Amino acid sequence: MITHQYPEDLKTRPHKLLENPNAEPSMFIADISNTFARIISRDFPDESVSDGYRRMFRTLCTNDGITQVELARAAGLTSPSVSSAVATSL
């Protein structure tokens, strides 16, 4: 079983946002996205996996069997970047 110790700001930041009467739905979505990205980044240290690979991994986890072009669009990357990553991993 994996147990994680989350940084203190990941525990307190959502409470601050909930207490903000002017908080917009997009602020909650951005906060969730940023928190997820920080947790993934912690699990894959910068020296081992690049941000582009992380985005491809996250996309492939939920979209099995997509083409390289679809992967590039869904991950927010360029097609040549995805093609190069796939070619170097073979």
BAMARNU-96686 format. One line per field, with one value per residue: residue number from 1; residue in one letter; y, z, x of N, C-alpha, C, O, CB in turn. Coordinates in nm, 2 decimals, padded with zeros to 4 digits. Glycine has a CB too. Example, Ala and Ser with C-alpha at 12.3 -4.5 7.8 and 13.67 -1.06 7.14 Angstrom:
2
nr: (1/2)
rest: (A/S)
n_py: (-00.57/-00.22)
n_pz: (00.78/00.71)
n_px: (01.32/01.28)
ca_py: (-00.45/-00.11)
ca_pz: (00.78/00.71)
ca_px: (01.23/01.37)
c_py: (-00.33/00.00)
c_pz: (00.78/00.79)
c_px: (01.32/01.29)
o_py: (-00.33/00.11)
o_pz: (00.85/00.80)
o_px: (01.42/01.34)
cb_py: (-00.45/-00.06)
cb_pz: (00.90/00.57)
cb_px: (01.13/01.41)
END
This chain:
90
nr: (1/2/3/4/5/6/7/8/9/10/11/12/13/14/15/16/17/18/19/20/21/22/23/24/25/26/27/28/29/30/31/32/33/34/35/36/37/38/39/40/41/42/43/44/45/46/47/48/49/50/51/52/53/54/55/56/57/58/59/60/61/62/63/64/65/66/67/68/69/70/71/72/73/74/75/76/77/78/79/80/81/82/83/84/85/86/87/88/89/90)
rest: (M/I/T/H/Q/Y/P/E/D/L/K/T/R/P/H/K/L/L/E/N/P/N/A/E/P/S/M/F/I/A/D/I/S/N/T/F/A/R/I/I/S/R/D/F/P/D/E/S/V/S/D/G/Y/R/R/M/F/R/T/L/C/T/N/D/G/I/T/Q/V/E/L/A/R/A/A/G/L/T/S/P/S/V/S/S/A/V/A/T/S/L)
n_py: (-00.12/00.22/00.51/00.85/01.16/01.46/01.79/02.07/02.29/02.18/02.07/02.29/02.48/02.42/02.47/02.74/02.84/02.75/02.92/03.16/03.40/03.50/03.30/03.14/02.88/02.79/02.84/02.65/02.42/02.47/02.47/02.20/02.07/02.17/02.07/01.80/01.78/01.85/01.64/01.42/01.51/01.49/01.21/01.13/01.22/01.51/01.45/01.20/01.16/01.35/01.65/01.64/01.36/01.29/01.41/01.27/01.01/01.04/01.10/00.86/00.68/00.71/00.70/00.46/00.31/00.52/00.73/00.86/01.13/01.19/01.16/01.36/01.59/01.56/01.57/01.81/01.86/01.88/01.71/01.62/01.60/01.40/01.19/01.17/01.10/00.85/00.71/00.71/00.55/00.30)
n_pz: (00.00/-00.09/00.08/00.11/00.19/00.20/00.10/00.32/00.22/00.03/00.18/00.31/00.12/-00.03/00.16/00.20/-00.05/-00.05/00.14/00.02/-00.09/-00.35/-00.52/-00.82/-01.03/-01.22/-01.08/-00.89/-01.05/-01.17/-00.94/-00.86/-01.08/-01.07/-00.82/-00.87/-01.07/-00.93/-00.74/-00.92/-01.03/-00.81/-00.77/-01.00/-01.03/-01.16/-01.29/-01.40/-01.55/-01.80/-01.83/-02.06/-02.11/-01.88/-01.93/-02.15/-02.04/-01.85/-02.02/-02.17/-01.98/-01.96/-02.21/-02.39/-02.68/-02.86/-03.15/-03.25/-03.32/-03.20/-02.94/-02.91/-02.94/-02.72/-02.51/-02.53/-02.68/-02.95/-03.26/-03.38/-03.14/-02.99/-03.17/-03.18/-02.91/-02.90/-03.09/-02.97/-02.75/-02.83)
n_px: (00.08/00.06/00.15/00.11/00.27/00.14/00.22/00.18/00.04/-00.13/-00.32/-00.44/-00.51/-00.75/-00.94/-00.92/-01.00/-01.27/-01.37/-01.37/-01.59/-01.61/-01.52/-01.49/-01.63/-01.43/-01.20/-01.19/-01.17/-00.92/-00.76/-00.79/-00.67/-00.41/-00.33/-00.34/-00.14/00.09/00.11/00.15/00.39/00.55/00.55/00.68/00.99/01.16/01.41/01.37/01.13/00.99/00.78/00.62/00.60/00.47/00.22/00.14/00.12/-00.08/-00.30/-00.31/-00.38/-00.65/-00.75/-00.73/-00.58/-00.58/-00.49/-00.17/-00.19/-00.44/-00.36/-00.17/-00.32/-00.50/-00.33/-00.22/00.01/00.25/00.23/00.48/00.63/00.51/00.54/00.82/00.87/00.75/00.90/01.16/01.11/01.08)
ca_py: (00.00/00.34/00.62/00.98/01.27/01.57/01.92/02.13/02.38/02.10/02.04/02.41/02.57/02.40/02.54/02.89/02.86/02.73/03.03/03.28/03.42/03.53/03.19/03.09/02.73/02.77/02.85/02.51/02.33/02.50/02.42/02.05/02.04/02.21/01.98/01.67/01.79/01.85/01.50/01.34/01.55/01.43/01.07/01.12/01.33/01.58/01.39/01.07/01.17/01.49/01.69/01.59/01.22/01.28/01.44/01.15/00.90/01.08/01.09/00.72/00.61/00.72/00.70/00.35/00.28/00.64/00.75/00.96/01.26/01.21/01.17/01.49/01.69/01.55/01.60/01.95/01.85/01.88/01.57/01.57/01.57/01.26/01.09/01.15/01.03/00.71/00.65/00.69/00.46/00.17)
ca_pz: (00.00/-00.10/00.16/00.07/00.28/00.12/00.16/00.41/00.14/-00.04/00.27/00.35/00.01/-00.07/00.26/00.17/-00.17/-00.01/00.23/-00.06/-00.14/-00.49/-00.59/-00.95/-01.06/-01.29/-00.98/-00.83/-01.15/-01.18/-00.81/-00.86/-01.18/-01.02/-00.71/-00.94/-01.14/-00.82/-00.69/-01.02/-01.04/-00.70/-00.80/-01.11/-01.02/-01.29/-01.36/-01.45/-01.65/-01.84/-01.82/-02.18/-02.09/-01.78/-01.99/-02.23/-01.95/-01.79/-02.13/-02.21/-01.87/-01.97/-02.35/-02.45/-02.82/-02.95/-03.24/-03.20/-03.34/-03.09/-02.81/-02.91/-02.91/-02.59/-02.41/-02.55/-02.73/-03.09/-03.32/-03.38/-03.01/-02.96/-03.26/-03.13/-02.78/-02.93/-03.16/-02.88/-02.65/-02.89)
ca_px: (00.00/00.13/00.10/00.18/00.27/00.11/00.26/00.07/-00.05/-00.23/-00.43/-00.51/-00.55/-00.89/-01.03/-00.92/-01.08/-01.41/-01.41/-01.37/-01.72/-01.60/-01.46/-01.56/-01.61/-01.31/-01.09/-01.19/-01.11/-00.77/-00.70/-00.78/-00.57/-00.27/-00.30/-00.31/-00.01/00.19/00.12/00.21/00.53/00.62/00.57/00.78/01.09/01.20/01.52/01.34/01.02/00.96/00.64/00.55/00.57/00.36/00.09/00.10/00.08/-00.22/-00.39/-00.32/-00.45/-00.80/-00.79/-00.65/-00.61/-00.60/-00.38/-00.07/-00.25/-00.54/-00.28/-00.11/-00.43/-00.56/-00.22/-00.17/00.15/00.26/00.24/00.62/00.68/00.46/00.61/00.96/00.87/00.72/01.01/01.27/01.08/01.07)
c_py: (00.12/00.45/00.74/01.08/01.39/01.70/01.99/02.22/02.31/02.07/02.17/02.49/02.54/02.47/02.69/02.92/02.85/02.85/03.16/03.30/03.45/03.42/03.15/02.94/02.70/02.77/02.71/02.41/02.35/02.45/02.27/02.01/02.06/02.11/01.84/01.67/01.79/01.71/01.41/01.38/01.50/01.29/01.04/01.23/01.38/01.51/01.26/01.08/01.32/01.52/01.64/01.45/01.21/01.31/01.33/01.04/00.92/01.06/00.94/00.64/00.61/00.71/00.59/00.34/00.40/00.65/00.85/01.10/01.29/01.23/01.31/01.60/01.68/01.59/01.74/01.96/01.86/01.74/01.53/01.54/01.43/01.16/01.06/01.07/00.88/00.64/00.62/00.59/00.32/00.09)
c_pz: (00.00/00.00/00.12/00.18/00.19/00.18/00.22/00.32/00.06/00.05/00.31/00.24/-00.03/00.03/00.24/00.05/-00.13/00.07/00.15/-00.13/-00.29/-00.57/-00.71/-00.96/-01.13/-01.19/-00.91/-00.92/-01.16/-01.05/-00.81/-00.96/-01.13/-00.91/-00.77/-01.00/-01.04/-00.76/-00.79/-01.04/-00.93/-00.72/-00.91/-01.10/-01.16/-01.36/-01.43/-01.57/-01.68/-01.83/-01.94/-02.16/-01.98/-01.84/-02.08/-02.15/-01.89/-01.90/-02.17/-02.10/-01.89/-02.12/-02.42/-02.60/-02.91/-03.04/-03.18/-03.22/-03.23/-02.96/-02.80/-02.88/-02.77/-02.48/-02.42/-02.60/-02.88/-03.14/-03.33/-03.25/-02.97/-03.05/-03.22/-03.00/-02.81/-02.99/-03.06/-02.77/-02.70/-02.88)
c_px: (00.09/00.07/00.18/00.17/00.25/00.16/00.15/-00.02/-00.15/-00.35/-00.51/-00.57/-00.70/-00.98/-01.03/-01.01/-01.23/-01.46/-01.42/-01.51/-01.72/-01.54/-01.55/-01.54/-01.48/-01.19/-01.08/-01.13/-00.96/-00.70/-00.68/-00.68/-00.43/-00.23/-00.26/-00.17/00.10/00.21/00.19/00.36/00.61/00.65/00.67/00.88/01.13/01.31/01.49/01.23/00.99/00.81/00.56/00.51/00.46/00.23/00.05/00.06/-00.06/-00.32/-00.42/-00.39/-00.60/-00.85/-00.71/-00.69/-00.62/-00.47/-00.28/-00.12/-00.35/-00.47/-00.22/-00.21/-00.48/-00.46/-00.17/-00.03/00.14/00.27/00.38/00.67/00.64/00.53/00.75/00.97/00.84/00.83/01.13/01.24/01.07/01.20)
o_py: (00.13/00.47/00.74/01.09/01.43/01.72/01.97/02.23/02.36/02.04/02.16/02.56/02.64/02.52/02.75/03.02/02.93/02.88/03.26/03.21/03.44/03.44/03.13/02.89/02.60/02.71/02.67/02.33/02.25/02.40/02.22/01.92/01.98/02.07/01.78/01.58/01.73/01.67/01.33/01.29/01.46/01.24/00.93/01.34/01.31/01.51/01.21/01.01/01.40/01.43/01.60/01.41/01.12/01.24/01.30/00.97/00.83/01.00/00.90/00.54/00.52/00.71/00.62/00.35/00.39/00.59/00.92/01.19/01.40/01.31/01.37/01.69/01.79/01.64/01.79/02.05/01.85/01.65/01.41/01.44/01.35/01.05/00.95/00.99/00.79/00.53/00.52/00.53/00.22/-00.02)
o_pz: (00.08/-00.01/00.10/00.25/00.12/00.30/00.18/00.35/00.03/00.00/00.33/00.26/-00.05/00.00/00.26/00.06/-00.18/00.06/00.20/-00.21/-00.36/-00.69/-00.69/-00.92/-01.10/-01.21/-00.88/-00.88/-01.17/-01.07/-00.77/-00.94/-01.15/-00.90/-00.73/-00.99/-01.07/-00.74/-00.76/-01.05/-00.95/-00.68/-00.91/-01.16/-01.26/-01.48/-01.51/-01.66/-01.58/-01.82/-01.93/-02.20/-02.00/-01.81/-02.08/-02.18/-01.89/-01.87/-02.19/-02.13/-01.85/-02.14/-02.51/-02.63/-03.02/-03.01/-03.08/-03.13/-03.18/-02.88/-02.70/-02.80/-02.70/-02.37/-02.34/-02.56/-02.94/-03.07/-03.30/-03.24/-02.91/-03.00/-03.22/-02.99/-02.74/-02.96/-03.08/-02.71/-02.62/-02.93)
o_px: (00.18/-00.05/00.30/00.07/00.34/00.15/00.03/-00.14/-00.26/-00.46/-00.63/-00.66/-00.77/-01.09/-01.14/-01.08/-01.31/-01.58/-01.47/-01.55/-01.83/-01.51/-01.67/-01.44/-01.41/-01.09/-00.97/-01.05/-00.89/-00.59/-00.58/-00.60/-00.35/-00.12/-00.16/-00.10/00.21/00.33/00.27/00.44/00.73/00.76/00.73/00.85/01.14/01.31/01.57/01.24/00.97/00.73/00.44/00.40/00.38/00.13/-00.07/-00.04/-00.14/-00.43/-00.53/-00.45/-00.67/-00.97/-00.63/-00.80/-00.67/-00.37/-00.31/-00.09/-00.35/-00.51/-00.23/-00.18/-00.49/-00.49/-00.09/00.04/00.03/00.33/00.41/00.76/00.71/00.57/00.80/01.05/00.90/00.87/01.19/01.33/01.06/01.21)
cb_py: (00.00/00.39/00.59/01.03/01.28/01.58/02.01/02.21/02.47/01.97/01.98/02.49/02.54/02.26/02.51/02.94/02.77/02.61/03.05/03.27/03.53/03.66/03.07/03.17/02.68/02.88/02.96/02.47/02.35/02.65/02.47/01.99/02.12/02.35/01.96/01.64/01.92/01.95/01.45/01.36/01.70/01.46/01.01/01.11/01.28/01.72/01.37/00.98/01.09/01.52/01.85/01.61/01.15/01.38/01.57/01.11/00.88/01.22/01.17/00.67/00.68/00.86/00.83/00.22/00.20/00.77/00.79/00.94/01.27/01.09/01.07/01.52/01.67/01.40/01.50/02.03/01.72/01.97/01.57/01.69/01.67/01.26/01.14/01.29/01.09/00.70/00.74/00.82/00.49/00.17)
cb_pz: (00.12/-00.24/00.31/-00.06/00.37/00.09/00.04/00.52/00.05/-00.10/00.40/00.43/-00.11/-00.07/00.40/00.15/-00.28/00.07/00.34/-00.17/-00.07/-00.50/-00.50/-01.07/-01.15/-01.39/-00.87/-00.78/-01.28/-01.19/-00.69/-00.90/-01.31/-00.96/-00.62/-01.04/-01.22/-00.71/-00.65/-01.16/-01.04/-00.57/-00.82/-01.25/-00.94/-01.26/-01.26/-01.35/-01.60/-01.98/-01.82/-02.30/-02.04/-01.66/-02.07/-02.32/-01.83/-01.74/-02.25/-02.24/-01.74/-01.92/-02.42/-02.37/-02.83/-02.86/-03.38/-03.28/-03.48/-03.09/-02.81/-03.05/-03.01/-02.56/-02.42/-02.42/-02.69/-03.14/-03.45/-03.44/-02.90/-02.98/-03.41/-03.11/-02.69/-03.02/-03.27/-02.82/-02.58/-03.04)
cb_px: (-00.10/00.14/00.12/00.11/00.40/-00.04/00.32/00.14/00.04/-00.17/-00.37/-00.41/-00.46/-00.92/-00.98/-00.77/-01.05/-01.42/-01.32/-01.26/-01.80/-01.52/-01.43/-01.51/-01.72/-01.29/-01.12/-01.33/-01.18/-00.75/-00.78/-00.92/-00.60/-00.27/-00.41/-00.42/-00.01/00.16/-00.02/00.14/00.54/00.55/00.44/00.71/01.21/01.24/01.63/01.29/00.90/01.01/00.63/00.64/00.70/00.39/00.10/00.22/00.18/-00.22/-00.34/-00.19/-00.42/-00.85/-00.76/-00.68/-00.73/-00.61/-00.43/00.06/-00.32/-00.63/-00.17/-00.04/-00.55/-00.60/-00.11/-00.19/00.22/00.37/00.17/00.70/00.63/00.31/00.61/01.02/00.76/00.59/01.05/01.31/00.95/01.03)
END
